[in-house]
């Protein structure tokens, strides 16, 4: 029997971004941009310190969708993202997904937001998924 989803239904995932997370994400993704990996070069850039990869923060949205709402078995169809603020190593991020529409096939559109520990939105977007049966 398929799970019933409703507009407005929401779920969250929180994690503190560590040095290890940034280093591992750089290695896995191949994104060795000095803004993420080189303290000296990053200190001369626009943020004056190293920042986490934007896609690392965005990956927490995938955690919400794949593990909580709609949950295991979800198929990710698409994601729009806007990166609004940098994420520092040590920031605690909370990714939130909220169902905004359900089409006639039962596929979901969700508003996706990632906020830091100060409640400031660092990433906003919209996801489309096929929920598990």
ABEGO torsion letter per residue (X at the ends): XBBBBBBGBBBBBBBBBBAAAAAAAAAAAGBABAAAABAAAAAABAAGBBBBBAAAAAAAAAAAAAAAOAEBGBBBABBBBBBABBBBBGBBBBBBBBBABBBAAGBBBBBBBBBBAAGBBABBEBBBBBBBX
